[in-house]
Amino acid sequence: MSAARPFSRRLWWILPLAAIAALAGALAFNAARITRQAEQDETRKADCIIVFGAAEYSGHPSPVLRARLDHAYDLFIQGVAPMIVTTGGFGGDPTYSEGGVGRDYLVKRGIPDRFLIAETQSTDTAESAERVGVILRANHLHSCVVVSDAYHIFRIKQLMLKQGFEVYGAPRPGSVPHTEWARSVAVMREAVSYLLWEMHVT
């Protein structure tokens, strides 16, 4: 038996194990970055506030979406930015979009429509960021405060930074899960989503 054959057999084991180790390392690295970002509130003056969408129910924001919108409302009233962009497409609802529901909710809270822009065609976070980028460039806006759940902020920031914007994270209050298991699931979900996006763009 040649020496090459045992080596080739070992290679069949080494390569998959190396790939698994590299994947685990990348996920752990991103998980640490996601957690670190979730603990920061970077709110500061910017050109606009972007509220990333969540579920809506027949024209009414879900509790998660409402909490994000309320946080954006508070930031707007504090003078953080003169414009709010709401995002999110129609999903399974042919009548109402997340972005449109978000805009309407903020109008009802008293923000004039001229200070609101709704992005209503996206199907996921990455597409929301791309479409918002077009909106920001069309309106000559260069910086933004992004509002979403704490563990979602890291991925949003990377998406917007990739497009060349100045980005600050403002996680909605109370968005960190209460149990360690729920926190772990949320972080790992974001780590996987971010890794898939990285693989797609490289």
Backbone as numpy.savetxt, mean C-alpha at the origin, in Angstrom:
# Nx Ny Nz CAx CAy CAz Cx Cy Cz
31.98 -46.07 -10.89 31.13 -44.87 -10.89 32.01 -43.63 -10.89
31.75 -42.70 -11.78 32.58 -41.51 -11.86 32.29 -40.59 -10.68
33.26 -39.72 -10.37 33.10 -38.78 -9.26 32.04 -37.73 -9.59
31.81 -37.53 -10.90 30.84 -36.49 -11.30 29.42 -36.86 -10.93
29.11 -38.18 -10.94 27.73 -38.58 -10.68 27.28 -38.28 -9.25
28.04 -38.64 -8.22 27.61 -38.26 -6.86 27.49 -36.75 -6.68
28.41 -36.03 -7.34 28.34 -34.57 -7.23 27.06 -34.03 -7.86
26.68 -34.58 -9.03 25.46 -34.11 -9.69 24.23 -34.44 -8.86
24.26 -35.60 -8.17 23.15 -35.95 -7.29 23.04 -34.96 -6.13
24.20 -34.59 -5.57 24.18 -33.62 -4.47 23.66 -32.27 -4.95
23.98 -31.96 -6.19 23.56 -30.67 -6.75 22.04 -30.55 -6.81
21.38 -31.69 -7.08 19.93 -31.68 -7.12 19.32 -31.30 -5.77
20.03 -31.59 -4.70 19.57 -31.21 -3.36 20.03 -29.81 -2.97
21.27 -29.49 -3.34 21.85 -28.21 -2.92 21.12 -27.02 -3.55
20.83 -27.11 -4.85 20.23 -25.97 -5.54 18.83 -25.61 -4.99
17.92 -26.59 -4.82 16.62 -26.23 -4.23 16.74 -25.68 -2.82
17.63 -26.28 -2.02 17.81 -25.80 -0.65 18.35 -24.38 -0.64
19.28 -24.10 -1.56 19.83 -22.75 -1.65 18.75 -21.75 -2.06
17.88 -22.16 -2.99 16.80 -21.28 -3.44 15.81 -21.01 -2.30
15.49 -22.05 -1.54 14.58 -21.89 -0.41 15.18 -20.97 0.65
16.48 -21.16 0.91 17.15 -20.32 1.89 17.17 -18.86 1.45
17.42 -18.65 0.15 17.44 -17.28 -0.37 16.06 -16.64 -0.27
15.02 -17.40 -0.57 13.66 -16.90 -0.49 13.29 -16.55 0.95
13.64 -17.46 1.86 13.35 -17.22 3.27 14.09 -15.99 3.78
15.34 -15.82 3.34 16.11 -14.66 3.74 15.51 -13.36 3.23
15.05 -13.38 1.97 14.44 -12.18 1.39 13.15 -11.82 2.11
12.34 -12.83 2.42 11.08 -12.58 3.13 11.35 -12.02 4.53
12.34 -12.60 5.21 12.66 -12.13 6.57 13.17 -10.69 6.53
14.00 -10.38 5.55 14.54 -9.03 5.41 13.41 -8.03 5.16
12.51 -8.38 4.23 11.40 -7.47 3.93 10.43 -7.36 5.10
10.23 -8.46 5.82 9.34 -8.43 6.98 9.86 -7.45 8.02
11.17 -7.42 8.21 11.76 -6.49 9.17 11.56 -5.05 8.71
11.71 -4.80 7.43 11.51 -3.45 6.90 10.05 -3.02 7.00
9.14 -3.95 6.74 7.70 -3.66 6.83 7.33 -3.30 8.27
7.85 -4.08 9.22 7.55 -3.84 10.63 8.11 -2.50 11.10
9.34 -2.21 10.68 9.97 -0.95 11.07 9.19 0.24 10.52
8.76 0.15 9.25 7.98 1.24 8.65 6.64 1.41 9.35
6.01 0.30 9.74 4.69 0.35 10.39 4.73 1.12 11.70
5.88 1.18 12.33 6.01 1.85 13.62 6.27 3.34 13.49
6.37 3.84 12.27 6.70 5.25 12.06 5.51 6.03 11.53
5.34 7.23 12.05 4.38 8.18 11.49 5.21 9.34 10.94
5.26 9.45 9.62 6.12 10.43 8.96 5.35 11.67 8.51
4.16 11.85 9.03 3.29 12.94 8.58 4.02 14.28 8.57
3.94 14.94 7.43 4.51 16.29 7.29 3.83 16.97 6.10
4.13 18.23 5.89 3.52 18.98 4.79 3.87 18.32 3.46
2.88 18.23 2.59 3.08 17.63 1.27 2.08 18.23 0.29
2.21 17.86 -0.98 1.30 18.38 -2.00 -0.07 17.73 -1.94
-0.13 16.48 -1.48 -1.42 15.81 -1.42 -1.38 14.66 -0.42
-2.56 14.21 -0.03 -2.75 13.03 0.80 -3.38 11.96 -0.08
-2.85 10.76 -0.05 -3.41 9.66 -0.84 -3.98 8.62 0.10
-5.26 8.33 -0.08 -5.92 7.30 0.73 -6.05 6.04 -0.13
-5.35 4.99 0.25 -5.44 3.74 -0.51 -6.70 2.98 -0.10
-7.38 2.44 -1.11 -8.71 1.89 -0.94 -8.79 0.61 -0.13
-10.00 0.34 0.32 -10.37 -0.91 0.98 -11.83 -1.15 0.60
-12.42 -2.18 1.14 -13.75 -2.58 0.71 -14.80 -1.49 0.94
-15.79 -1.48 0.04 -16.98 -0.65 0.23 -18.20 -1.57 0.09
-19.27 -1.18 0.76 -20.49 -1.98 0.77 -21.65 -1.17 0.22
-21.96 -1.40 -1.05 -23.11 -0.74 -1.69 -23.09 0.77 -1.49
-21.93 1.37 -1.71 -21.82 2.82 -1.62 -21.39 3.35 -0.28
-21.17 2.47 0.69 -20.74 2.88 2.02 -19.36 2.30 2.32
-18.45 3.10 2.86 -17.12 2.57 3.16 -17.17 1.52 4.26
-16.38 0.48 4.11 -16.23 -0.50 5.17 -15.58 0.17 6.38
-15.62 -0.47 7.54 -14.96 0.14 8.71 -13.49 0.46 8.47
-12.78 -0.40 7.75 -11.36 -0.14 7.47 -11.21 1.08 6.57
-11.99 1.12 5.49 -11.90 2.27 4.58 -12.32 3.55 5.29
-13.36 3.48 6.08 -13.82 4.68 6.80 -12.74 5.19 7.75
-12.05 4.29 8.42 -10.99 4.71 9.34 -9.85 5.38 8.58
-9.52 4.86 7.40 -8.48 5.50 6.58 -8.93 6.89 6.14
-10.17 6.99 5.70 -10.70 8.27 5.24 -10.78 9.28 6.38
-11.18 8.83 7.55 -11.24 9.73 8.71 -9.85 10.26 9.06
-8.84 9.39 8.94 -7.47 9.83 9.23 -7.02 10.87 8.20
-7.35 10.62 6.93 -7.01 11.58 5.89 -7.74 12.90 6.12
-9.00 12.82 6.54 -9.77 14.03 6.84 -9.08 14.84 7.94
-8.66 14.17 9.00 -7.98 14.87 10.09 -6.70 15.54 9.60
-5.94 14.85 8.77 -4.70 15.42 8.24 -4.99 16.64 7.36
-6.05 16.55 6.55 -6.43 17.67 5.69 -6.82 18.88 6.54
-7.63 18.66 7.57 -8.07 19.75 8.45 -6.87 20.38 9.16
-5.87 19.56 9.47 -4.66 20.08 10.12 -3.76 20.85 9.15
-4.09 20.83 7.86 -3.31 21.57 6.89 -2.10 20.84 6.36
-2.10 19.51 6.49 -0.95 18.73 6.00 -0.80 18.85 4.49
-1.94 18.86 3.77 -1.89 18.98 2.31 -3.20 19.60 1.83
-3.18 20.26 0.66 -4.38 20.92 0.16 -5.27 20.04 -0.71
-4.87 18.79 -0.91 -5.59 17.91 -1.83 -5.60 16.50 -1.28
-6.70 15.77 -1.50 -6.78 14.35 -1.13 -7.12 13.54 -2.38
-6.39 12.47 -2.59 -6.67 11.53 -3.67 -7.15 10.23 -3.05
-8.33 9.78 -3.45 -8.84 8.49 -2.98 -8.66 7.47 -4.10
-8.41 6.22 -3.75 -8.11 5.23 -4.77 -8.98 3.98 -4.63
-9.07 3.23 -5.70 -9.73 1.93 -5.67 -10.82 1.79 -6.72
-10.79 0.65 -7.41 -11.75 0.40 -8.48 -13.07 -0.19 -7.98
-13.80 -0.81 -8.92 -15.14 -1.29 -8.65 -15.17 -2.68 -8.02
-14.12 -3.45 -8.20 -14.10 -4.79 -7.61 -15.29 -5.59 -8.09
-16.05 -6.18 -7.16 -17.22 -6.96 -7.55 -18.49 -6.15 -7.61
-18.39 -4.84 -7.40 -19.56 -3.96 -7.39 -19.55 -3.12 -8.66
-20.49 -3.35 -9.59 -20.48 -2.59 -10.85 -20.95 -1.15 -10.70
-21.48 -0.80 -9.54 -22.06 0.53 -9.36 -21.14 1.48 -8.62
-20.48 0.98 -7.59 -19.67 1.84 -6.73 -18.21 1.41 -6.74
-17.32 2.39 -6.84 -15.88 2.12 -6.74 -15.39 2.55 -5.36
-14.31 1.96 -4.92 -13.73 2.35 -3.63 -13.31 3.82 -3.64
-12.68 4.23 -4.75 -12.24 5.62 -4.84 -13.40 6.59 -4.84
-14.46 6.25 -5.58 -15.63 7.12 -5.63 -16.36 7.19 -4.30
-16.48 6.06 -3.63 -17.12 6.03 -2.31 -16.30 6.85 -1.31
-14.98 6.73 -1.42 -14.11 7.51 -0.53 -14.28 9.00 -0.74
-14.31 9.41 -2.00 -14.51 10.85 -2.30 -15.86 11.33 -1.77
-16.92 10.56 -2.03 -18.26 10.97 -1.58 -18.34 11.06 -0.06
-17.68 10.15 0.62 -17.68 10.17 2.09 -17.02 11.44 2.61
-15.90 11.82 1.99 -15.20 13.02 2.43 -15.98 14.29 2.10
-16.71 14.27 0.99 -17.58 15.40 0.66 -18.65 15.55 1.74
-19.23 14.43 2.15 -20.27 14.47 3.19 -19.70 14.96 4.52
-18.40 14.73 4.73 -17.78 15.21 5.96 -17.43 16.69 5.89
-17.60 17.28 4.70 -17.42 18.72 4.61 -16.25 19.20 3.76
-15.51 18.28 3.14 -14.40 18.72 2.28 -14.96 19.06 0.90
-14.74 20.27 0.39 -15.24 20.64 -0.93 -14.69 19.72 -2.02
-15.53 19.43 -2.98 -15.17 18.49 -4.05 -13.92 18.94 -4.82
-13.68 20.25 -4.88 -12.54 20.75 -5.65 -11.20 20.35 -5.02
-11.22 19.91 -3.78 -9.99 19.47 -3.12 -9.83 17.95 -3.13
-10.69 17.28 -3.91 -10.69 15.82 -3.94 -10.54 15.29 -5.36
-9.76 14.23 -5.50 -9.63 13.52 -6.76 -9.83 12.04 -6.48
-10.65 11.38 -7.27 -10.89 9.95 -7.09 -10.28 9.16 -8.23
-9.45 8.21 -7.89 -8.95 7.22 -8.86 -9.85 6.01 -8.72
-10.51 5.59 -9.79 -11.58 4.60 -9.67 -11.41 3.37 -10.56
-10.25 3.20 -11.18 -10.11 2.10 -12.14 -9.14 1.00 -11.72
-8.43 1.17 -10.63 -7.39 0.19 -10.27 -8.00 -1.07 -9.66
-7.24 -2.16 -9.76 -7.69 -3.45 -9.23 -6.85 -3.94 -8.06
-5.70 -3.32 -7.83 -4.86 -3.71 -6.70 -3.96 -2.54 -6.32
-3.13 -2.75 -5.30 -2.29 -1.67 -4.78 -1.31 -1.15 -5.84
-0.68 -2.07 -6.56 0.31 -1.66 -7.55 -0.33 -0.81 -8.65
-1.49 -1.23 -9.11 -2.17 -0.46 -10.15 -2.66 0.88 -9.61
-3.11 0.88 -8.36 -3.51 2.15 -7.73 -2.36 3.14 -7.74
-1.17 2.65 -7.35 0.00 3.52 -7.31 0.34 4.05 -8.71
0.26 3.19 -9.71 0.55 3.63 -11.08 -0.43 4.69 -11.54
-1.71 4.47 -11.30 -2.72 5.42 -11.75 -2.64 6.73 -10.96
-2.35 6.62 -9.68 -2.17 7.83 -8.87 -0.96 8.61 -9.36
0.08 7.91 -9.77 1.25 8.58 -10.30 0.91 9.44 -11.51
0.06 8.92 -12.39 -0.39 9.69 -13.56 -1.15 10.93 -13.11
-2.02 10.74 -12.12 -2.81 11.88 -11.60 -1.91 12.94 -11.00
-0.94 12.52 -10.20 -0.05 13.49 -9.56 0.77 14.26 -10.59
1.30 13.55 -11.58 2.10 14.24 -12.60 1.23 15.21 -13.40
0.00 14.83 -13.71 -0.90 15.70 -14.48 -1.24 16.97 -13.71
-1.23 16.87 -12.39 -1.56 18.04 -11.55 -0.32 18.71 -10.96
0.86 18.32 -11.44 2.13 18.91 -11.02 2.34 18.79 -9.51
1.99 17.63 -8.97 2.18 17.33 -7.55 3.40 16.43 -7.39
4.25 16.75 -6.44 5.52 16.04 -6.33 5.72 15.26 -5.04
4.93 15.58 -4.03 5.09 14.91 -2.74 3.73 14.47 -2.21
3.73 13.42 -1.40 2.46 12.90 -0.91 2.63 12.24 0.45
1.55 12.29 1.22 1.44 11.54 2.46 0.47 10.40 2.17
0.91 9.16 2.33 0.07 8.02 2.00 -0.58 7.46 3.26
-1.89 7.23 3.18 -2.67 6.73 4.30 -3.18 5.33 3.99
-2.88 4.42 4.88 -3.40 3.05 4.77 -3.18 2.38 6.12
-3.32 1.05 6.15 -3.01 0.33 7.38 -1.50 0.25 7.57
-1.08 0.11 8.81 0.33 0.23 9.16 1.25 -0.68 8.34
0.89 -1.95 8.22 1.76 -2.90 7.53 1.69 -2.77 6.01
0.75 -1.97 5.53 0.61 -1.74 4.10 1.48 -0.59 3.62
1.89 0.26 4.54 2.58 1.50 4.18 3.91 1.25 3.47
4.70 0.27 3.93 6.01 0.05 3.33 5.89 -0.21 1.83
4.99 -1.13 1.46 4.86 -1.47 0.03 4.38 -0.27 -0.77
3.42 0.47 -0.23 2.94 1.66 -0.93 4.08 2.65 -1.15
4.87 2.88 -0.12 5.98 3.82 -0.26 6.94 3.40 -1.35
7.28 2.12 -1.40 8.20 1.65 -2.44 7.61 1.83 -3.82
6.32 1.56 -3.97 5.65 1.74 -5.26 5.70 3.19 -5.71
5.43 4.11 -4.79 5.42 5.52 -5.15 6.83 6.08 -5.33
7.76 5.62 -4.52 9.16 6.04 -4.69 9.69 5.61 -6.05
9.29 4.43 -6.49 9.73 3.92 -7.79 9.33 4.86 -8.91
8.24 5.59 -8.71 7.77 6.53 -9.73 8.38 7.92 -9.57
9.21 8.09 -8.55 9.94 9.34 -8.42 9.31 10.39 -7.52
8.34 9.98 -6.70 7.70 10.95 -5.82 8.34 10.96 -4.43
8.16 12.07 -3.75 8.56 12.19 -2.36 7.39 11.66 -1.52
7.64 10.63 -0.71 6.55 9.90 -0.07 6.75 9.81 1.44
5.68 10.05 2.19 5.70 9.92 3.65 4.53 9.05 4.09
4.76 8.19 5.05 3.74 7.28 5.52 2.97 7.81 6.71
1.65 7.63 6.68 0.79 8.03 7.80 -0.20 6.90 8.06
0.21 5.88 8.78 -0.70 4.75 9.04 -1.91 5.17 9.85
-3.05 4.60 9.52 -4.26 4.95 10.28 -4.14 4.43 11.70
-4.58 5.18 12.67 -4.52 4.74 14.07 -5.29 3.43 14.28
-4.74 2.57 15.10 -5.43 1.33 15.44 -5.37 0.25 14.39
-4.49 0.40 13.39 -4.47 -0.57 12.30 -3.50 -1.73 12.52
-2.74 -1.70 13.61 -1.87 -2.83 13.93 -2.71 -3.89 14.65
-2.74 -5.14 14.14 -3.55 -6.18 14.80 -3.15 -6.39 16.25
-4.10 -6.82 17.06 -3.87 -6.92 18.49 -3.10 -8.18 18.89
-3.24 -9.26 18.11 -2.58 -10.51 18.48 -1.30 -10.70 17.68
-0.36 -11.40 18.27 0.91 -11.65 17.59 0.70 -12.47 16.32
-0.23 -13.43 16.37 -0.50 -14.25 15.19 -1.02 -13.39 14.04
-1.97 -12.51 14.33 -2.53 -11.64 13.29 -1.47 -10.69 12.75
-0.60 -10.20 13.62 0.48 -9.32 13.15 1.42 -10.09 12.22
1.75 -11.31 12.59 2.66 -12.13 11.78 2.06 -12.41 10.41
0.77 -12.73 10.38 0.10 -13.00 9.11 0.09 -11.75 8.23
-0.21 -10.60 8.83 -0.26 -9.35 8.06 1.12 -8.99 7.50
2.14 -9.15 8.30 3.49 -8.83 7.84 3.92 -9.78 6.74
3.66 -11.09 6.90 4.09 -12.05 5.90 3.33 -11.85 4.58
2.05 -11.51 4.68 1.28 -11.24 3.46 1.89 -10.07 2.68
2.26 -9.02 3.40 2.87 -7.87 2.74 4.27 -8.20 2.22
5.02 -9.01 2.96 6.36 -9.39 2.51 6.29 -10.18 1.22
5.34 -11.10 1.13 5.18 -11.89 -0.09 4.73 -10.99 -1.25
3.76 -10.12 -1.00 3.27 -9.22 -2.06 4.39 -8.32 -2.57
5.20 -7.81 -1.65 6.29 -6.93 -2.07 7.34 -7.70 -2.86
7.66 -8.92 -2.42 8.65 -9.73 -3.13 8.16 -10.05 -4.54
6.91 -10.39 -4.69 6.35 -10.66 -6.02 6.43 -9.43 -6.90
6.15 -8.26 -6.33 6.26 -7.03 -7.11 7.69 -6.78 -7.52
8.63 -6.98 -6.62 10.04 -6.81 -6.95 10.47 -7.71 -8.09
10.02 -8.95 -8.05 10.37 -9.92 -9.10 9.76 -9.51 -10.43
8.59 -8.88 -10.37 7.92 -8.47 -11.60 8.61 -7.29 -12.26
9.11 -6.34 -11.46 9.68 -5.12 -12.02 11.16 -5.26 -12.37
11.81 -6.31 -11.88 13.24 -6.48 -12.19 13.43 -7.43 -13.35
